[in-house]
Amino acid sequence: MRIAMIGTGYVGLVSGACFSDFGHEVVCVDKDQRKIDLLHQNVMPIYEPGLDALVASNVKAGRLSFTTDLKEAVKGADAIFIAVGTPSRRGDGHADLSYVYAAAEEIAGALTGPAVIVTKSTVPVGTGDEVERILRRVAPDSGAMVVSNPEFLREGAAIDDFKHPDRVVVGVEEDAAKEVMRALYRPLSLNQNAPILFVGRRTSELIKYAANAFLAVKITFINEIADLCEQVGADVQQVSKGIGMDNRIGSKFLHAGPGYGGSCFPKDTLALMKTAADNETPLRIVEATVQVNDARKRAMGRKVIKAMGGDVRGKTVGILGLTFKPNTDDMRDAPSISVIAALQDAGARVKAYDPEGVEQARPLLTDVEYAESPYAAAEGADALVIVTEWDAFRALDLARIKSLLATPLLVDLRNIYPPAEAEKAGLKLVGVGKPDR
């Protein structure tokens, strides 16, 4: 089948590359000529493991191409995906849908026949109805049908998530559109029988927000339990394991840390709260989750200061990990931003290392010295703080770390290292949700 993918950001580029790998013919469209030129040189605008190789192989096979010409890309397409950004709108937290509606207008003006218009962007309930109204107004005789098909891609594991999904959610109102979507995802059923859940369009839009909000709640819950563990002398990792073995709860997203960030959870929880408020159905649990998570990020800075004796003025802190999670260069709402701000406000100097996120971090974090390695970040520092759990930080030479530090203090906000291992190397270890040793 022929697909036009409008937007070459995280969702559009990964989805387009994966669809082409299924054998479909995919044209990815973006208004940014520089981005398209770089993609023609196989230079990815984002860091995602395996994406460059996937793109290169499908471009070489002739199934994947890039252009700024939306009109040409849409011509003859069976499905046209809208995969543009929906950032939080200033002032009210609602999703900014201007890019979605602008894409819908442009698509409608370019249609030459029937096609399925698929909203892949994360959008509030009712967005598909407005896209349909735009199509009816601009191209009343096109026969276009509007579908919701939310993405559930984890940054750092997006290709595997696309090709081996827990489920594919499709919000559709017409049988003809359902058959097109079934054909697009048919390769999944050939080798793994991945379930495709067909629902109403508004239901599909809400599923995406409800899923992300629930995961945000789960993360925030275990973070608060971690705080309680520290007060009563319990171990949050053992608590997580104990409750996670209950299959009604599950073990995923029960890892205590400095709070959630990234491109999805922060903006999607805010957008869901706005939708709920507009419909006079407040979501108190989600509201509390957002408040607690925002407070937690800054509290992690205070945790480091407390571990350093309560006064960090003139001291140096080494930071390992800047991105909101490993295997991405995404700095959006990363906990490191709040942690570093709290340290700098208290008078500390900061040295930081991240395997992929430094260039994205530079505009966001001022007065930070960027190190070339974890060991360079530790050299001469009065404490070393693990903020992001990159694989590169999981097997550090702790004895070497101890020898480099001015003060042998390791603050592990991801609970990577067992206390006994750190103590054997001569380090004082402060974790999250751990008994005071």
Backbone torsions as a table, in degrees:
resi	resn	phi	psi	omega
1	MET	NA	160.1	-179.1
2	ARG	-104.6	127.7	-175.3
3	ILE	-123.4	136.6	167.7
4	ALA	-109.8	127.0	-178.7
5	MET	-112.1	109.4	-176.5
6	ILE	-90.5	109.6	-176.5
7	GLY	113.0	127.2	178.8
8	THR	-116.9	36.1	171.5
9	GLY	-79.9	-158.9	-174.6
10	TYR	-57.1	-52.2	-175.6
11	VAL	-70.1	-47.1	-176.1
12	GLY	-64.3	-43.8	-176.6
13	LEU	-69.9	-45.3	178.9
14	VAL	-64.0	-45.9	-179.0
15	SER	-64.1	-44.0	179.7
16	GLY	-62.3	-43.6	179.6
17	ALA	-63.9	-40.9	-178.8
18	CYS	-70.0	-41.5	176.9
19	PHE	-60.5	-40.7	178.8
20	SER	-66.0	-33.3	178.2
21	ASP	-68.8	-22.6	173.9
22	PHE	-74.3	-15.0	-178.9
23	GLY	113.3	-4.4	177.2
24	HIS	-75.9	157.2	175.3
25	GLU	-93.2	118.5	-172.1
26	VAL	-123.2	131.6	172.2
27	VAL	-116.2	119.9	178.4
28	CYS	-96.5	132.2	-173.6
29	VAL	-116.5	138.1	173.3
30	ASP	-149.8	146.7	179.1
31	LYS	-76.8	-18.2	-176.9
32	ASP	-82.6	102.3	-176.8
33	GLN	-61.3	-37.2	-179.4
34	ARG	-63.0	-41.7	178.9
35	LYS	-63.1	-42.2	178.7
36	ILE	-64.2	-42.0	178.6
37	ASP	-60.6	-41.4	179.2
38	LEU	-67.7	-38.0	177.5
39	LEU	-64.5	-34.5	175.5
40	HIS	-64.0	-23.7	176.7
41	GLN	-96.0	8.8	-177.7
42	ASN	61.4	36.5	172.8
43	VAL	-102.1	115.6	-174.0
44	MET	-81.0	140.7	177.4
45	PRO	-77.8	-9.8	179.0
46	ILE	-134.5	161.2	172.8
47	TYR	-97.8	118.1	176.1
48	GLU	-146.3	118.9	-175.6
49	PRO	-53.2	127.6	175.7
50	GLY	85.0	-6.8	-174.7
51	LEU	-69.7	-40.7	-178.4
52	ASP	-62.0	-41.2	179.3
53	ALA	-67.7	-39.4	179.1
54	LEU	-64.1	-44.5	178.6
55	VAL	-63.0	-47.1	-176.9
56	ALA	-60.3	-43.3	-176.9
57	SER	-66.5	-36.4	-178.2
58	ASN	-81.6	-29.2	171.0
59	VAL	-64.0	-44.1	179.4
60	LYS	-61.8	-35.8	-179.8
61	ALA	-78.5	-7.5	177.7
62	GLY	83.4	12.1	-178.6
63	ARG	-96.9	-12.9	-175.0
64	LEU	-132.0	130.9	179.1
65	SER	-143.8	167.6	-175.4
66	PHE	-133.1	142.2	-178.1
67	THR	-157.3	162.6	170.0
68	THR	-101.0	-2.7	-175.8
69	ASP	-91.4	90.2	-178.7
70	LEU	-63.1	-41.8	-176.6
71	LYS	-58.3	-44.0	-179.9
72	GLU	-69.3	-36.5	-179.1
73	ALA	-67.5	-37.6	-177.1
74	VAL	-73.3	-28.3	-175.8
75	LYS	-57.5	117.9	176.7
76	GLY	78.4	6.2	-179.2
77	ALA	-73.9	139.0	175.0
78	ASP	-77.7	-35.5	-179.8
79	ALA	-138.5	136.0	179.4
80	ILE	-121.5	113.0	-177.0
81	PHE	-93.1	132.5	171.2
82	ILE	-97.3	111.9	-176.4
83	ALA	-130.9	53.1	-179.6
84	VAL	-101.1	169.9	-176.3
85	GLY	-71.3	148.7	173.6
86	THR	-132.0	67.0	-177.1
87	PRO	-67.6	163.7	175.8
88	SER	-65.3	134.8	179.6
89	ARG	-78.9	137.3	-179.7
90	ARG	-61.8	135.9	172.4
91	GLY	101.8	-43.6	-174.4
92	ASP	-126.9	-5.3	177.6
93	GLY	79.8	-5.2	179.5
94	HIS	-69.4	152.8	177.4
95	ALA	-66.1	132.1	176.7
96	ASP	-79.2	109.4	-174.6
97	LEU	-98.5	10.1	-176.0
98	SER	-60.6	-36.9	-179.8
99	TYR	-70.5	-36.7	178.3
100	VAL	-64.4	-47.6	-176.7
101	TYR	-69.7	-35.3	176.6
102	ALA	-64.5	-40.7	177.2
103	ALA	-64.0	-41.2	179.5
104	ALA	-62.1	-42.4	177.7
105	GLU	-60.1	-45.5	-177.3
106	GLU	-68.5	-39.9	177.5
107	ILE	-62.3	-45.8	-178.7
108	ALA	-59.0	-39.2	179.6
109	GLY	-71.2	-17.6	-177.0
110	ALA	-101.4	-9.4	-176.1
111	LEU	-63.8	136.8	176.9
112	THR	-116.0	-1.9	-179.4
113	GLY	-177.5	-173.5	-178.5
114	PRO	-62.3	143.3	176.1
115	ALA	-159.5	160.1	175.1
116	VAL	-99.2	121.2	178.6
117	ILE	-96.8	117.7	-171.9
118	VAL	-112.0	120.3	175.7
119	THR	-84.7	108.3	178.0
120	LYS	-95.8	-24.6	176.9
121	SER	-62.2	153.5	175.7
122	THR	-78.7	116.5	-172.9
123	VAL	-134.7	149.2	178.9
124	PRO	-66.0	162.4	179.1
125	VAL	-58.4	131.8	178.7
126	GLY	99.3	-7.9	-179.7
127	THR	-63.6	-40.5	178.7
128	GLY	-60.2	-33.4	177.9
129	ASP	-64.5	-41.1	179.2
130	GLU	-69.4	-38.9	175.6
131	VAL	-60.0	-41.1	178.1
132	GLU	-63.4	-39.7	178.3
133	ARG	-63.8	-38.8	177.8
134	ILE	-62.4	-45.1	-180.0
135	LEU	-62.9	-41.7	-179.6
136	ARG	-65.7	-34.9	-178.9
137	ARG	-74.8	-45.1	-174.5
138	VAL	-84.1	-38.8	-176.7
139	ALA	-132.9	69.1	-172.1
140	PRO	-63.1	-23.8	-176.1
141	ASP	-105.9	13.8	-173.9
142	SER	-75.3	-26.6	-175.5
143	GLY	75.2	17.4	-179.1
144	ALA	-70.8	145.8	178.4
145	MET	-121.7	142.2	-175.2
146	VAL	-107.9	131.2	-176.9
147	VAL	-128.0	147.4	170.6
148	SER	-104.5	130.5	179.8
149	ASN	-143.1	75.9	-174.9
150	PRO	-63.2	152.4	178.1
151	GLU	-96.1	150.5	176.6
152	PHE	-132.3	57.1	-174.6
153	LEU	-101.9	128.1	174.3
154	ARG	-88.3	127.8	175.5
155	GLU	-60.2	133.9	-177.1
156	GLY	95.7	-16.7	178.2
157	ALA	-141.3	27.5	-169.6
158	ALA	-67.5	-38.9	-177.9
159	ILE	-65.5	-45.3	178.2
160	ASP	-64.6	-38.1	178.7
161	ASP	-64.3	-38.6	179.8
162	PHE	-68.5	-41.8	-175.0
163	LYS	-84.3	-20.6	-179.8
164	HIS	-132.7	63.3	-173.9
165	PRO	-76.8	153.5	170.4
166	ASP	-66.0	-35.9	178.0
167	ARG	-164.6	158.9	170.6
168	VAL	-115.8	121.6	-178.6
169	VAL	-100.0	127.7	-179.6
170	VAL	-130.3	119.2	176.2
171	GLY	-98.8	114.7	-171.0
172	VAL	-142.4	147.4	-179.6
173	GLU	-113.6	-18.5	-177.1
174	GLU	-117.7	142.6	179.7
175	ASP	-63.5	-36.8	-179.1
176	ALA	-63.6	-40.2	178.2
177	ALA	-67.1	-36.5	178.6
178	LYS	-60.2	-40.9	-178.7
179	GLU	-68.4	-35.6	176.3
180	VAL	-64.1	-44.5	179.8
181	MET	-66.4	-36.9	177.6
182	ARG	-63.0	-39.1	179.5
183	ALA	-68.8	-38.1	179.2
184	LEU	-61.4	-40.0	-176.2
185	TYR	-97.8	7.7	-178.6
186	ARG	-56.0	-37.9	179.0
187	PRO	-56.3	-28.7	178.8
188	LEU	-66.5	-38.6	-176.6
189	SER	-75.3	-18.6	-178.2
190	LEU	-70.7	-32.5	-174.5
191	ASN	-118.2	-10.2	-178.0
192	GLN	-147.4	-4.0	177.6
193	ASN	56.1	44.5	178.2
194	ALA	-64.1	131.3	-176.6
195	PRO	-70.5	132.8	172.7
196	ILE	-106.1	119.1	-178.0
197	LEU	-99.6	108.6	176.9
198	PHE	-91.9	124.1	-178.9
199	VAL	-138.3	179.0	173.0
200	GLY	-68.3	157.8	-174.2
201	ARG	-63.1	-43.5	179.4
202	ARG	-66.8	-36.7	177.2
203	THR	-62.4	-42.6	179.0
204	SER	-60.8	-43.6	-179.9
205	GLU	-62.4	-37.0	-179.1
206	LEU	-75.8	-32.1	179.2
207	ILE	-55.5	-43.8	-178.2
208	LYS	-60.2	-49.1	-178.4
209	TYR	-67.3	-40.8	-179.3
210	ALA	-63.5	-39.3	179.5
211	ALA	-63.1	-48.6	-178.6
212	ASN	-66.9	-37.8	178.8
213	ALA	-65.0	-40.4	-179.8
214	PHE	-64.2	-41.7	178.7
215	LEU	-65.7	-38.3	176.3
216	ALA	-62.7	-40.0	177.3
217	VAL	-62.5	-41.9	-177.7
218	LYS	-64.2	-42.6	177.7
219	ILE	-62.5	-45.9	-176.6
220	THR	-67.9	-35.0	177.6
221	PHE	-60.1	-49.4	-176.6
222	ILE	-70.4	-26.8	175.7
223	ASN	-67.3	-38.7	177.2
224	GLU	-70.4	-36.4	175.4
225	ILE	-63.1	-34.7	177.7
226	ALA	-61.4	-41.7	177.9
227	ASP	-61.3	-40.7	178.6
228	LEU	-66.3	-39.2	178.2
229	CYS	-57.0	-42.3	-179.0
230	GLU	-63.3	-32.4	-178.0
231	GLN	-79.9	-31.1	-174.5
232	VAL	-105.7	-1.0	177.3
233	GLY	83.4	26.8	177.1
234	ALA	-101.9	170.3	-178.0
235	ASP	-113.8	115.1	-174.3
236	VAL	-65.3	-30.5	179.0
237	GLN	-65.7	-38.0	177.4
238	GLN	-72.9	-35.3	175.0
239	VAL	-63.1	-44.7	179.4
240	SER	-59.8	-44.4	179.3
241	LYS	-64.3	-41.5	-178.2
242	GLY	-64.2	-40.3	179.1
243	ILE	-84.2	-29.5	-178.7
244	GLY	-69.9	-22.8	178.1
245	MET	-72.4	-13.7	172.3
246	ASP	-76.0	115.6	-173.7
247	ASN	-68.6	-9.9	172.6
248	ARG	-75.4	-20.2	-177.9
249	ILE	-105.5	-52.0	-179.6
250	GLY	81.7	154.0	-172.9
251	SER	-89.3	-16.0	-175.2
252	LYS	-72.0	146.0	178.2
253	PHE	64.1	26.3	175.2
254	LEU	-116.2	38.8	179.4
255	HIS	-109.7	112.5	-177.6
256	ALA	-64.8	145.4	-179.4
257	GLY	-170.5	-156.7	-174.6
258	PRO	-87.7	11.7	179.1
259	GLY	107.5	162.3	-179.1
260	TYR	-89.5	155.1	175.8
261	GLY	-147.6	-151.4	176.5
262	GLY	96.0	-171.0	-173.2
263	SER	-87.6	-13.1	-171.5
264	CYS	-109.5	-63.9	-170.6
265	PHE	-56.7	-47.9	-178.3
266	PRO	-60.8	-49.0	-176.0
267	LYS	-75.9	-32.3	-177.4
268	ASP	-73.1	-36.3	176.1
269	THR	-66.1	-39.6	177.7
270	LEU	-64.5	-43.7	-179.6
271	ALA	-64.7	-38.9	178.5
272	LEU	-65.3	-42.0	177.4
273	MET	-61.0	-39.0	179.5
274	LYS	-66.2	-43.8	177.5
275	THR	-60.8	-43.1	179.5
276	ALA	-63.2	-42.9	179.7
277	ALA	-65.0	-40.8	179.3
278	ASP	-62.6	-27.7	-179.2
279	ASN	-102.7	14.7	176.2
280	GLU	54.5	40.2	177.2
281	THR	-132.5	74.1	-174.8
282	PRO	-61.3	142.6	178.7
283	LEU	-106.9	87.3	-172.5
284	ARG	-63.9	-37.1	-179.2
285	ILE	-65.6	-42.3	179.4
286	VAL	-67.5	-40.4	177.8
287	GLU	-58.5	-46.0	179.6
288	ALA	-64.6	-38.3	179.2
289	THR	-59.5	-46.9	-180.0
290	VAL	-61.3	-44.3	-178.9
291	GLN	-65.2	-44.6	-178.3
292	VAL	-66.1	-41.0	-178.8
293	ASN	-66.1	-41.9	178.0
294	ASP	-60.7	-42.9	-179.4
295	ALA	-68.1	-33.5	-175.2
296	ARG	-65.4	-39.8	-177.5
297	LYS	-58.8	-45.3	179.3
298	ARG	-69.6	-35.2	179.6
299	ALA	-62.5	-29.0	178.2
300	MET	-66.3	-32.6	173.6
301	GLY	-64.0	-42.1	178.4
302	ARG	-66.9	-31.8	178.1
303	LYS	-63.0	-42.8	178.4
304	VAL	-63.8	-44.1	-180.0
305	ILE	-60.6	-42.9	178.4
306	LYS	-62.3	-42.2	-180.0
307	ALA	-63.3	-25.8	-179.3
308	MET	-92.4	14.0	175.0
309	GLY	97.8	2.0	176.2
310	GLY	93.7	-7.8	-179.5
311	ASP	-138.8	116.1	-178.4
312	VAL	-114.9	7.8	-178.0
313	ARG	-60.2	124.7	-179.7
314	GLY	82.0	-3.8	179.6
315	LYS	-91.3	161.7	-179.9
316	THR	-111.5	133.3	178.8
317	VAL	-118.6	126.8	174.2
318	GLY	-90.0	132.4	-179.2
319	ILE	-115.4	126.7	175.6
320	LEU	-108.5	111.5	178.2
321	GLY	100.4	120.6	-179.7
322	LEU	-116.7	-34.7	-178.2
323	THR	-67.3	160.7	-174.7
324	PHE	-69.9	-19.8	175.3
325	LYS	-156.2	166.8	179.3
326	PRO	-74.0	165.7	176.0
327	ASN	64.0	31.9	173.6
328	THR	-153.3	161.3	172.7
329	ASP	-106.9	16.6	-174.4
330	ASP	-77.8	123.1	-180.0
331	MET	-106.2	3.4	-175.3
332	ARG	-63.1	121.3	178.9
333	ASP	54.6	30.2	179.9
334	ALA	-66.1	136.1	177.2
335	PRO	-55.8	-29.4	-178.8
336	SER	-58.1	-31.6	-178.0
337	ILE	-62.2	-47.5	-179.5
338	SER	-70.5	-38.3	179.5
339	VAL	-61.9	-47.6	-178.4
340	ILE	-66.5	-39.5	178.6
341	ALA	-60.6	-42.3	179.6
342	ALA	-64.2	-40.2	179.0
343	LEU	-66.5	-44.0	-179.7
344	GLN	-67.0	-38.2	177.9
345	ASP	-62.1	-29.6	179.8
346	ALA	-86.8	1.4	174.4
347	GLY	98.9	9.8	-178.6
348	ALA	-85.4	152.2	168.8
349	ARG	-93.6	144.8	-175.0
350	VAL	-123.6	129.0	168.6
351	LYS	-113.5	136.1	-174.6
352	ALA	-137.0	149.1	175.2
353	TYR	-135.4	137.7	172.9
354	ASP	-145.5	137.6	-177.4
355	PRO	-64.0	-28.7	-174.6
356	GLU	-134.4	-16.1	-166.9
357	GLY	-97.7	4.6	-172.0
358	VAL	-62.5	-45.9	-177.3
359	GLU	-64.8	-35.7	176.3
360	GLN	-71.5	-28.9	-176.8
361	ALA	-78.4	-31.8	-173.1
362	ARG	-51.6	-45.5	-179.3
363	PRO	-69.5	-20.2	-174.4
364	LEU	-95.3	-27.8	-173.7
365	LEU	-120.4	106.5	-179.1
366	THR	-94.8	158.6	178.6
367	ASP	58.7	32.9	176.0
368	VAL	-110.8	133.5	174.1
369	GLU	-88.8	124.1	-177.5
370	TYR	-96.6	124.0	-176.0
371	ALA	-92.0	161.9	-177.3
372	GLU	-91.7	-10.2	-178.3
373	SER	-161.2	166.7	175.7
374	PRO	-59.7	-35.7	-177.5
375	TYR	-72.2	-34.4	176.2
376	ALA	-67.0	-34.0	177.1
377	ALA	-67.5	-31.8	-178.8
378	ALA	-79.9	-25.5	-171.9
379	GLU	-60.8	118.5	177.0
380	GLY	77.6	2.0	-177.1
381	ALA	-81.1	152.7	177.9
382	ASP	-87.3	-10.3	173.1
383	ALA	-163.6	150.4	174.6
384	LEU	-118.2	129.7	-174.1
385	VAL	-120.7	123.5	175.0
386	ILE	-91.5	116.7	-177.8
387	VAL	-106.7	-35.0	-179.4
388	THR	-124.0	135.7	-170.2
389	GLU	-89.5	56.4	174.3
390	TRP	-61.2	146.8	177.3
391	ASP	-56.8	-33.0	-178.1
392	ALA	-63.6	-13.8	-179.5
393	PHE	-102.0	0.3	-172.2
394	ARG	-84.7	-16.5	-178.4
395	ALA	-135.3	46.1	177.8
396	LEU	-67.0	151.6	173.4
397	ASP	-78.7	94.7	-173.3
398	LEU	-66.2	-31.1	176.7
399	ALA	-64.9	-39.8	177.1
400	ARG	-66.6	-41.3	177.4
401	ILE	-57.9	-45.2	-179.5
402	LYS	-60.6	-40.9	-178.0
403	SER	-68.9	-25.7	-177.8
404	LEU	-85.6	-31.3	-176.3
405	LEU	-71.2	144.5	173.3
406	ALA	-73.6	-32.3	175.7
407	THR	-129.8	128.2	-172.5
408	PRO	-77.8	67.1	-177.3
409	LEU	-122.5	123.2	175.8
410	LEU	-116.5	118.1	176.0
411	VAL	-104.2	110.1	-172.5
412	ASP	-105.0	95.1	-177.1
413	LEU	-78.3	0.2	178.0
414	ARG	-119.6	3.8	178.2
415	ASN	53.0	46.6	178.2
416	ILE	-76.6	-40.4	-171.4
417	TYR	-103.7	132.9	173.2
418	PRO	-66.0	142.6	-179.1
419	PRO	-54.8	-40.0	-176.9
420	ALA	-63.0	-36.1	-179.2
421	GLU	-67.7	-42.4	178.7
422	ALA	-66.8	-42.8	-178.3
423	GLU	-65.6	-35.1	177.9
424	LYS	-61.7	-32.8	179.8
425	ALA	-84.6	-0.8	178.5
426	GLY	89.1	16.6	-179.2
427	LEU	-100.6	142.2	165.9
428	LYS	-84.5	126.3	-176.5
429	LEU	-110.4	130.9	172.8
430	VAL	-119.8	117.7	-179.8
431	GLY	-107.9	-166.2	179.4
432	VAL	-112.1	124.4	178.2
433	GLY	70.2	31.7	-177.3
434	LYS	-114.1	148.2	175.7
435	PRO	-62.8	148.2	177.0
436	ASP	-73.0	118.4	-179.4
437	ARG	-94.8	NA	NA
